Amino acid sequence: MDLITINKYLNDDLSKSMKSGNTLRISTVRMIKNSLNNAEIAKRGNGELTEEDVLSVLSTMVKQ
């Protein structure tokens, strides 16, 4: 699964959550999107995020 697919999934999930009014899910999806965006910015110049990078970001978030 590449970053574009993950972003599309997160955007779809965010819009569904906003329509349903699930505030916990909205904030969680936004935090995931922001963390992935920060990791992508940190990696600028070295290509886009790989699947390993995405999994690393997600596993770090789980530990928090």
C-alpha positions in Angstrom: 0.0 0.0 0.0 1.6 3.3 -1.0 1.3 6.7 0.5 -1.3 7.9 -2.0 -3.6 5.0 -1.2 -3.2 5.6 2.6 -3.9 9.3 2.2 -7.0 8.6 0.1 -8.2 6.1 2.7 -7.6 8.6 5.6 -9.4 11.4 3.7 -12.4 9.1 3.1 -12.4 8.0 6.7 -12.1 11.6 7.9 -15.1 12.8 5.8 -17.2 9.8 7.0 -16.3 10.6 10.6 -17.1 14.3 10.2 -20.5 13.4 8.8 -21.3 11.0 11.6 -19.9 13.5 14.2 -17.5 11.0 15.8 -15.0 13.5 17.4 -12.6 10.9 18.7 -12.2 9.3 15.3 -11.8 12.7 13.7 -9.0 13.8 16.0 -7.3 10.4 15.6 -7.4 10.5 11.8 -6.1 14.1 11.8 -3.2 13.1 14.1 -2.3 10.3 11.8 -2.4 12.5 8.7 -0.3 15.2 10.4 2.3 12.6 11.5 2.6 11.2 8.0 2.9 14.7 6.6 5.6 15.6 9.1 7.5 12.4 8.2 7.2 13.2 4.5 8.5 16.8 5.1 11.4 15.4 7.1 12.3 13.1 4.3 12.3 15.8 1.5 15.0 15.3 -1.0 15.3 11.6 -0.3 12.2 10.4 -2.2 8.7 9.8 -0.9 7.8 7.7 2.1 8.1 4.0 1.7 5.8 1.4 3.3 8.5 0.9 6.0 8.5 4.6 6.8 4.7 4.7 7.1 4.7 1.6 9.4 7.4 3.2 11.5 5.4 6.4 11.9 2.2 4.3 12.8 4.1 2.1 15.3 5.5 5.2 17.0 2.0 6.6 17.3 0.7 3.4 18.8 3.4 3.6 21.5 2.3 7.1 22.5 
